[in-house]
């Protein structure tokens, strides 16, 4: 259990003289933790205590307490985002034994454990200097109902962007993600190619670009390049806020025009993928829509033969969607009084449901003729 105490009281505890001669001493571990709260970097000092009855127990305690640093993460507590980190802890056995012996020989009840901190890269202080201080926006989508291969691809791709630092200037999704190939671990899954759905390496990566695009859009970043999908994909509701990528032809590009860097942090809960953006908040964003017009009915369903399925199997992999023109509007108000208004227009073609079907089983062979009655020749 953590107990946050002032330094004076803490050191008073550590240096207090004992009234008796108990062989059990209290080892006091003093810890400093940096926290980002409401855009402010704060340092908290706390202590943990451990009972030590021998030098052997002290050696075992040092091994137990030693740890590697953990990179900073932002966590949502109630409605408040806090940036936290875990510094690494290292101990010198010789220094710790010397402190223990000195306290024991002097008849004290406790002693302070000598500790050295190691910092993650980047540390929370370094992120603060870069301008990563508060929550900007979150984009999310659901991949419920995805095939195992599609879910694998989108989880792999999104993990490559977790912890990404975006400097001021132009950002390219394709460049940040890197190659989408089997060598990089991606599997074949269904992708949209023109007016059809077919197997392709990396199917599901577009859900990653869509989720990140939504975070950029809600954060008020200028959109430099964005492509709508051919049709309204069921995973991407509300409609009109998707972003298709096809390397190297179609990309998602935005401009980081905030005062500092932007940190991208991924989270996955169940079948919900989220990207949270953290930086320096200098604008307010309001958006409205989607406004749908020019509706067209869906196309008839299609069946695609999949040899790997058992004969007679029928599995839906795509859903019918109406054609439409969809508009989403956004107003960005900067802290210096500037106002930027833009709109996102997507034109979707009508689409039909797609079913995978197992191959038609071969026709059964006709039954063999039964042998006739054997009359005497």
N, C-alpha and C positions, 0 to 999 in steps of 0.2 A: 504494500500500500504506500503510495507516494505521500510525503508530507512536505509541503513547501514552507521553508522557514527562512528568516533573515540570516545573513552571514554571521552576525554577532552571536545569536543564539546557537547557531549550528556549531561554530568553533568553540563556544563555551561548553557545549555538550561533549565535543570531541576531547577537550583538554581538562575536563572535570576530574578532580582527584577522587579516588575511591575511599570509602570509609572502612571497607573490609578488605580481605585478601582473596576474593573470588578468582579462580583460575580462568573463568570464562570471560573473555573480553568482547566488547561490541565494536565491530569494524564498521565505520561510517563511510559510505560512498557518496561523495558530493557530485551531482550531475548538473550540467548546464544544458538547457534545451532551447533552441531558437524556434519561434513560432511567428507566422504571418497572420495577423488578425486585422480585418477591416483596413487593409492596405498598409498596416504599420508592422514593422519588424520588432518583436519583443524577445527578450531573453529571460527565461525563468530559471531559478536555482532551486534545486530540491535535494533531498537526501534519502538514501535507503540504508537500513541497518541490518547487520548480520552477526550472529553469535559465533565466536571462534574460540575453541577450547584448546587448540594445539597448532603447532606450525604446519602439521600435515593437513589439518582442516583449512588453514589459510591458503596453502598451495592449491588445494582442490577448489576453493572458492574463487581464486584468481582465474583458473581455467574455465569455470562456469560463467563468470561475469564477462570475460573477453568476448568481443563481438566485432563483426565487420560493419562499416557504415552502410546505411540504407539511403537510397536517393530520396529527395523531397517528394512528397505527395500532398495534394490538396484533398481534404476530407470535408464532407458536408455534415455538420452537426446542427440538427434542427433546420433553420433557414440560413445558417451562417457557414461560409466556407473558411477553413483554416488551413494554412500551409504548415506542414510538420515535417520533421526529418529525424533520423536517429544517427547520432554521431557514433563512430566506432570507438571502442574502448580497448586500450592496451595497458598492460601492467608490467612493471619490473619486479620480478620475484625478490631480488635482493633488497630493493627499496621497501617493499611491503613487509618483508621479514624484519628489517631494521626498525620500521615504525612499530610493529607488533612487539618486538623485544623491548624497545625503549618504554612503551606504555606499560608493559607487564612489570619490568624491573622498577619503574617509578611508582607502581601501585595504582595506576589509573584504570578506570573502568572501560575506557574506549580509546580509539585512535582513528585517524583519518587515513583511508586507503590512498596512496599515491596513484594517480591515474593520468593517462595521456589520451587526448582526443584525436581521432582521425576523422577527416571530413569527406562526405561524398562529393562526387564531381558530376554536375555542379552542386554546390551547397546552397542552402536556402538564402544565405547572405549574398552569394553571387547572383542568384535569380533576382533578388531584390534590386541589386545594382543594375541589372539588365532591364528592369522595368516590370518584371513578373511579380505582381503584387495583389491582384484581386480577380475575381471571377468576371469574365466578359459575357459568355454565352455558352449554351449547350445545344447540340444537335443530336437527335436520336431517330432510330428506325427499328422496326421489328423484323427478325428473320425467322419467325415462327413458320413452320411448314417447309423450310428449306431442306434440300437433300443433305446427306452427310458430307458430300464432297463440296457443295456450295458453302455450307457452314464452315468447313475447314478452311476454305480459301478466304472468306471474309474475316475470320478470326486471325489467320496468319497475316493478312495484309494490314489489318488494323493494329496488330501488335507491333508492326514495324514503325508505326507512327506514334506509338505511345511514348511520351517524353520528348517528342520533337520540339526543338526551339526554332521558331520562325523569326529571323531578323527583320528589321524594317526593310521594305522594298517588295519586289515581286516574288511570289511563291508559285511553284509548279508542283501539282500533285504527282504527276508521273515521275518527275525528277526526285522528289522526296521518297516515293515508294520504292523506286528501283525496278529492275526487270520482273515481269510476271511470267515465269517460266517453270517448267518441271524441275529444272536444276535448283530453283529457289524454293522448292517444296510445294508448289501449287498443283492441284489436281484438275482433271477434266470435269466440267459441269456445264449446265446449259447456259448459253449466252445468246443475246439478241444480235443477229447479223442481218441488217436490212429488214426484209419483210418475213423473216423466218427465225425460229429458235433452233439452235443446234449445239452440239457438244463443242466445247473449246476450253483450253487451259486457262484457269483463273476465273471461271464463272463465279460471280458473287463479289468481285472486286468493286463493281459499280455501286454496290450497297455501301462500301466504305467511302467512296468518293461522295456519294449522296449525303451520308451522315455528316461528313466533315464540311461539305458545302453548306448544309443547314446551319452549322455552328458559325461559319464565316458570315452567312447572310444575316443571322440574328445578331451578330456582333457589329454589324454595320460596315464591314470591310467592302471596298469597291471590288466588284466582280469583273475580271478582265477577260476570262473565257469560261463559258459554261455551255454544255450541250444537253438538251432534253433527250430522254429515251424515245424510241420510235413510237411507243404506246404507253399508256398509263399502267405502270407496274403495281401490282397489288401490295408489294412490300413498302411502297413509298407514299403512304398516305400521311398528311394531306397532299393531294395532287399538286403538281406545279413546282415542287421544291426538290426535284431530283437532278442529278448531274452524272451523265454517262461519260466514261473514259474508255478509249481504245488506243493502246500504245502502238505506234507513236503518233497516231492521227488526231485523236481527240484528247484534250487535256482539261483539267480544272485549274485555272490560274486566278489568283486574287492579289490584291495589293495590301500589304501591311502598312497602313499609314498612321498607326498609333505611335505614341511617343517612345515605345521601346519594343522589346522582343515579346513574342507570344508563345506560351507553353501549351502544347497539345497533350491532353491526358485522356486516355481511353478507359471506359468502364464497360463491363458486360454483366448484366443481371438477367439470368434466364435466357430468353431469346431476344433481349433488347440490347442493342449496341448504342453506346453514347460516346461522343467526343465533347470534352469540356475545354474551353479556352480560358487562359489566365494571362493577364497583362496589366496595362495601365488603362483604366476606364476614362475616356475623355469624350464620350458621346452617349446619347440616348437613342434607341431605335424603336420605331413603331411600324408594324406591318399589318396588312389586311388582305384578305382573300381566302381561298382562291375564287376568282370570278370566272365562271365557265360559260362558254358560248360555242356556237357552231357545232352542236352535238351531232354525231353520226352513230347509227346502231352498230353493235359488234358484228364481226364476221362469223360465218358458220364455224363450228369446231373442226379441228384437224386431228388425224391420227398418224403417229409416227412409229414405224415398226422398230422395236428395240430387241435385237437378238438375245441379249442377256436375260430378258424376262421370260418366265415360264409361259408356254402357250396358253392363250386365253386370258392372260393378265391385262388389265387396263388401268393405267396410273396417270392422273392429271398432274402435269408439270407447269402449266401456264393457264391463266384465267382470262375469260372474255373481258374486253374493255371497250367502251365506246370511244369513238374519235371525238376530239374536242379541241378548242382553243382555250387555254387557261392563262389567266393573268394574276400575278401577285404583285402588290405594290408595297413600297418601303419608303419611310421617311427617316432620315438620319439627322439628328440635331447635335452639333459639336459644342463643346464647352465654350468656344470662342465666339459663338453666335451664328456660325455658318449652318446652313440647312441644305441637305442634298436629298432630292427625291428621285427615285428610279422605279422601274417596273420590270418584272421578269415575265416574258411571254413565251409560252410553250405551245407547240402545235403537235398534237398526238393523232396518229392514224388509228382507225378502228382495228380491233384485234380479236381474233377468235381463240377460244380455249384450245389447248394442245394436250393430247393424251398420248402417252407411250403405251404401246400394245405389244404383247408377246407375239412371236411368229405364229402363223397359222400351222397347226399340226398337220403332218402329211395324212392323206386319206388312208383309211384303214383298208388293208388288203381284203379282197372278198374271201369268204370262208372256203376252205378246201372242200371239194365234193366228197360226200360220204361213199364208202365202198359199197358196191351192189351185193345182192345175195348170191352166194356161190352155188349155182346149179351144176349138176353133173354134165360134163361135156358129152 
